[in-house]
Amino acid sequence: MSQTQRGYRKVLCDRTLPACTRCVLSGRTCEGYGTRLSWPRENDARRSMIGPAPPEQSGAVVRPDLRLVNASSWDIQLHGLVAAPTGHVDVSLAAPQRLPVQTLGTPPSGPPQALQRLLNTSIPWTDLLHDSVERSLFEYFVHEASFSITTFGHDAFKIRETLIRMALVNTPSSTAILKSALALASFHRDNPTSQTTGLKISALRALAASTGGTIGPAESMCHVAAGMILCTLEFHQTSAVSSHWLWYVCGSKTIIKTARLDEMTQTIDFTALVGWVHYCDVMARFSLRHWKPNFNLFEGDPSNVTFEAFKPGVCADVQPANLVGPPHEILYVLSEVFDTVVGPSDARFETEDYREYLKVLEWRLRSIRTTEPDNQVMIGTTSPDFSTVIELFQLAALVYLRRASAGIFPVNSFHDQWVDRAFRLIAELPTCQWPFPLFVLGCEAHTDEQRLTILDCIARTEGSLRFRNLEPVKRIIQAVWVQNDLFDKGLDYVHKLGVILSSTFKAVPALI
């Protein structure tokens, strides 16, 4: 009979060997001397303890908006180079290249009639575009893809209007603008590689065909416009692996200087295009000053041998002149900063002339007035937030100059006030599509509140501006945060930026 059938055992084993006497006398099979567990019978309150029931819902709060900045083995490897002595890894500031640019004689005193006709004459696109696919693509460029163009000094809306009018003129050079716009629209709408590539080749062929006759200011301006649209396509399409976008910037800048377009009496449309090139050129100078080709983070890692070898000498050390307004004043001074600042190992670093020149550059930046009532008219923008963007650029330039001066300027209360003011502005802006201030000021974010301000601004921008991808900027900002958290004291600013930019990007970063 089993224990279940006969009930719970009442007889205690007397532990007599070799057999239990009590079990023998009672005719039972001895079940052994070991400890046995028993459970109380149902409703047996004397032998059971009942505790409170567990809560139906856990008290833990799950935050869907929680964001973490993680450190990986890559960051640890990177830190070994960031914290290394500056002579161990060559990421010092690159010397600017100075190439001569030939000009085409004395420019006319005002915009030529051909250029005025180009900017003021257009035909309906239904008359110019007979193919239904191209009509659909151009309509998409007008209403959607053209918003992927980023400039500073003139808002994208003015650039869009100008490009649309220039594209709708039936000339070979205007055809290049049209085909470039269609290629950009094709990439953003459907991203069919064959169609985008075909339209891009058509644009380049139209540019080549337009050089067969006399190239005047109107044709030169069309070449600049088409080149900058192709530049936009390049850094949206292949900037992660190719530096080709920079060739278009340098080519457009060379055309402006060669044809002396920046020395003519300018209209708002005219200045918008030249200013677009100026902005892209200055941002390219920043990347070229800090990014190094063929930079291997891991010795012997074959994944890093694909870093593209790029010689900055393709770009002449010139820039468009005679642009007015606070945005371009800031860009002019920033360009001088990128060309002037040297590391402590440079012989000029200890000279009095160098230190005094840096002080003059800071004074010029601080003297730019960003809130004048006529700024909106002068820079051709109708955005009420643009004065805030101008001030943000100014603060980013001041912070960068202080940091890159390598101790010549102390990081004192002025610096802290600029950073605090900048983060207040970033929190107020609905969007910020300009990577340079986000990156420079993001490097100054040391508290969780400041870092959330940067991440929130990036999220707002990507959510509102359909074609603006700030993920590369976010990635390098977070890499800087990890390095600062690992060890923030004594890291050389220029060295740190050089290592992070060079190890993160396989091509010249397009921070445009």
N, C-alpha and C positions, 0 to 999 in steps of 0.2 A: 504494500500500500504506500502510495506516495505521500509526501508531506502535505500536499494540497488536499488529498482526499481525507487524511486523518486529522487535519487541523494543525495548529501550531504546536510544536513539541513542548511539553511541560517538564520532562525529565532532564535533569542536568547530568552531564557526563562527569563521572568521578575520576577520570584520567588514569584509571588502573591499567597497567600493561600486563600482558599483551592485549587484553580485551577489557572493555568497560564492564564492571560487575553489574551495574544497574541495568545496562542494556541487555546483558545475558539473562538476568533474572526476569526481566520484563518481556523477553522474547523479541526485542527490537534489534535491528541492525544498527550498529554504532556508526554515526555519520562523521566521526572524527573529532579532534580536539581543537581545531583551528577556529579563529574568530569568524562568525557568520553575521551577515547583515540582515536585518529584517525591517520591513516598512510597516508603519501603523495601518491598521485596517481603516477602511473608509468610515468616516464619521467618528473615529476614535480620538476624541478631543484630548484625552489624558496623555497620549504619547506623541502628539503632533503640535508644532508651532506654526501658526499661519501669520505671515508678514503682510504688509500692505502690497496691493497689486501695483505693478509697474505702471508708470504714466503712459497714457495712450500715445502722446506726442513727445518727442525728444525736445529738450530745452535748447539744443544747439541751433544756432542761427546760420543758415546758409546764405552767403552773400554772392549773388550772381555777378556783381560788378567788381569783385575782388581781383586786383591785378598784382602780379608778382614779377619781380625782376630776378631771374635765376642766373646763378654763376655755374658755368660748366667747366669741363677740363680744358676747353679751348680758352676760356677766360684766364685760367690759371697759367697756361702756357704763355698767353699774351702778356700777363702781368710780369713774367720773367723778363720780357723785353722792355716793357714800359718802365719798370723799376731799375733797369740796367743803367750803368753810366752812359752818358750821351755819346761817348766815343765808341761804344761797343756796337751800336747799330746805326747806320748812316740814314737818318731820316731828318737831317737838318734842312733848313730852308734852301730851296733851289735858287740858284742865281738867275735873274730874269734875262731873257734873250733879247738882244737889241739888233734888229734887222732893218736895213734901209727900205723905205717905201717910196717908189717913184710916183710923182703926181702928174696930172695932165694939164699943167699950166694954170693961169689965173682963173678962178671960178667966176661965173657971172654974178652980178650984184643981186639978182633976185632969181626965183625959180623960173626956169625957161618955160615957154609956152607949151612945149610938148609935155613937160612934167605937170603943168597945171591941168592940161587936158586929161592926162592919165589919172589924176586924183579926182577930177570932177566929172568925167564922162564914163558912162557905162551903159550897157545894153541889157535888156531882160535876159535872164539865163535860159529861159525857154527858147529864145531865138539863137543862142549860142550853143546850147547843149541839145543835140537832137537825139542822143541815146537815152533811153528811159533810165537805165542803170546809173549813168553819170548824173542825170538830173536829180535822181533820188539821193545820190551821194553828196551832191553839192548842197542840197536842201538840208541834209544831215549835218554837213559842215557848218552851215549858217546857224542852225538852231542848237547844235549839240557840240560837235567836235572842236569848234573854234574856241570853246571855253577851256580847253586844255592848254592854251597858250598862256604863259606866265611872263609878266614883265614888271618893271618897277619904275615909276615916274609917270607913266600913263597907264590907265587901267585897261584891262584886256578888251573891254567893250569898244574903246576907240580903235585899238589895233584891229579888231574884227571888222569894224565898218570900213576901215581903210583897205584891208586886204580883199574884202568882198568887191569893193569898187574897182580895185586894180586888176582883179582876176577877170572881170567882165568887160575887158577891152580886147578886141580881136586883133592882137599882135602876137608875134612869136614869144616875146618876153613875158607878156601877160598870160599866154597859154601855159608857160612854166609855172606861174603862180597857181593857175587853175588846176593843173595836174597834181601839183604838190598838195593842194587843199583836198583834192579827191583821194589821194593816197592816205592822208591823215584821217579822213572820214572813214575810209575803208578799214583801216586798222582799228579804229575805235568802235565801229559799229559791228562788224562781223569778224574781223581779224583773219580773213582768208589770205594766206601768205602769197599765193600766186597773184591775186588781184592787186594787193598792196604793192608788191614788188613791180608788177607791170606798170602801174601808174607812176611809181617812183622813177622807173627807167624812162617813161614818157616825159616826165618833168625834166630830167637831166638832158634828154635829147632836145627838148624845146629850148633849154638854156643854151646848149651848144649851137643850135640853129640860129638863135638870136644874135650870136656874135659874128655872123657872116657879114653884116653891113656896118654902118656907123653906129657906134655905141655912145649915146649921149646920156645926159642925166636921167631921162625917163627910163631908158633900158637898164642903166646901172641900178636904179631904185627897184626895178622889177627883179633883177638878179638878187638884190639884198632880201627882198620880201620872200622870194621862192626859196632862197637858201635858208632863211630862218624858219620857214614852215617845215622844210626837210630836217632841220636841226631838231625841231620839236618832235617830229616823228622818230628820229634816231634815239633821242634819250628816253622816249617812252617805250620804244621797241627793243633796243639792244644796248642800252647804257650799262647794263650789268656786266657785259662781256666785251664791249667795244667802245673806243674813244672817238668814233667817227663823227659824233655830234660836234666835237670841238673843231673839226675841219671846216664845218659850215660856219661856225662863229668866226673863226679866223678869216675865212674867205670873204664873208660879208663885211667884216671890219676893214679888210684890205681894199675892197671895192669902194667903200665910203671914203677912205683916205686917198686912194688913187684918183677917183673922180672928184675929190674935194666936195663931196655932197654936204659935209658938215660945215662948210664955210659959206653956204648960200643962205640968203634970207629965207627963214623957214616958216612954214605953216604948222598948225597943230598936227595935221596928219603926217607931214614930213618929219617933224620932230619925234612923233610917236614911234616911227620905224627906226630912226637913228638911235633913239633912246632904248629901244628894245635890244638892239645890238650892243649898246653900251652896257646895259645891265648884265647880259649873258657873258660878255667879255670879262667884266670885273669878277663875277662869280667863278669863271673859269680860272682866273688868276689865283683865287683863293685855293682851289683844288690843286693846281699845279705847284703851288708853294709847299704843300704838305704831303701830297701823294707821291709815292715812289714806285716805279715799275719793277717787276721781277722781285718783289719782296716775299721771301719765304718765311712763314711763321714756323713751320716744322721742318727741320733739316731732313732732307731726303724724302719728304712726302711728295709723291708724284702728282698729287692733286694740285699742287701749287706751281707746277712748271708752266701752267697756261697763262700766267700773268703776262699781259701784253706789254711788249717793249715799245715805249712811246717817247719821242723826242720833242720837248716843248718848243724847239726851234722853229716849228712850222708856223708859229704865231709871231708876228712882228710886235715889238714893244711900243705900240702906238694905240691910241684910242680916240674915238670921236670927240671932237672939240665943240665948244660954243653951246653946249646944252645948259639950260638955266633951270632954276628951281631947286628947292631943298633936296629932293631925291637925288638929283644928279650931282649936287654939291657933295653930298655924303659919299656917293659912288666915286667921285674924283679923289677925295681924300682917302677912301678905303683902298683905291688902287695904289696910291702912293705908299700907304702903310704896307701892303703886300710886297711892294717892290723895295722897301727900305729896311724893314725889320730884319736884323741878323741875330744869330745865336752868340752866346758868350765866347765861343771859340774863334769867332771872327775878329780880325785885328781892329776893325772899326768900332767894336763894341765899347771899348774903353775910352774912345776919343770924346772930347768935349763937344765937337761939332755934331757928332751923331746923337748924343744925348739932348743937345739943344734942339736939334731938328725934330726929335720925337715929341718934345714939349710943344713945338710949334704945331705939329700935326694934331695933338690933343686939343690945343687951344682952338684950332680951326674947326674941329668936330664940335666942340662945346659951343662955338659961336654961331652955329647954324640954327636959325630960328625955324622951328617946325610947325608953329601954330599961327602964322600970319594969316589974316583974313583973306588975302589974295592968293594963297597957295592953291586953292581949289581951281582958280582960273588959270594960274600960271602953269600948272602941271597937267591941265586938261582932264581932270578926273571929277566925277560927280559923286563918288562914294564918300559918305560922311565919316567912315572909319579910316579913310586913307591918311589923315593927319596923324592918327594913332600909329599906323604902320610906319610912317616916316620917323616918328619919334622912337619907335621900337628898333628900327635900323640904326638910328643914331646911338642909342644906348648899347646895342650889340657891338657897334664899331668901337665905342669907347672901352667896353669891357675887353674886347679882343686886343686892343692896343695895350692896355694895362697888363694883361696876362702874357702877351707875346713879347713884351719888353724885357722879360726875364730879370725883374728886380729893379730896373731903372726907375719905374714908377711903383711906389708902394701900393699894396692892396689895402687901402685904408677906408675911412668912412665914406669918401666919395664913391669908391667902388661899390660898397655895400648899399648906398643909396640908389645908385644906378640899377643894381640887381633887383632891389625891392620894388622900385618903380616899374621896371620891365615886367616883373611877374604880375603886378597889378594890371598892366595893360594887356598882357596875354589873357588873363582871366576875363577881361571885358570884351575882347574881340570875339565876334561870332565865328570867324574863321581866320586862319593865317596860312596862306599857301606858299610863303617864302621860306625856304629851308635854312638860309643863312642865319637869320636871327633866332630861329628855333634851335638850331644846333649850338650856336655860341652861348646862348642863354640857358639852353638845356644842360650844358656842361657845368653851369653854376648852381644847378638844383641839387642841394644836399639834404633837404628835409623831405619827408613824405608829402607834405602839403605842396611844396614846390614841384615835386616830380609829378604829382597828380594834376597840377595845373598844366604842365607840358603835355601829358598824355591825353587829358581831356580836350585840349586845344587841337591836337592832332586828330583825335576821334571826331570832333565836330567838323573839322575841315574835310576829312575823307567822307563823312556822311553827307555833307552839303554840296561839295564840289565833286561831281561824278567822276571826273577823269584825273583827279589829283591823288596820286599814290605817294604817301609820305612814309611808307614802311621802311625804305632804306635809311631815311633820316632817323626814324625811331630806333632802328637797330643800332646805329652808331652812337646815339645818345645813351641808350641802355648799356652799351659796351663801356662808355666813359663812366657811367654810374658804378658799374661793377668794379672798375679799376680804382675809382675814388673810395669805394667802400673797403676794398682790400687794403689799400694804403694810400691815404690822401696827402700825407705830409711829405713835402720835398720832391714830388713828381714834377719833372720839367714839362711845362705846358706844351711847348712846340714839339718836343720829343714825343709826348703822349699822343697828341693829335696825329703826328706823322705815323706812328706805329699802328694806331687804330684804323686810320683811313687806308693805309697801305695794305694792311692785312685783311680788311673787310671787302675792298673793292678790287676787282681784277682789271678795271679800266679807270680812267680819270673820272672821279665822281661828278655827276651832273647835278650839283646842288642848285638848281634853277627853279 
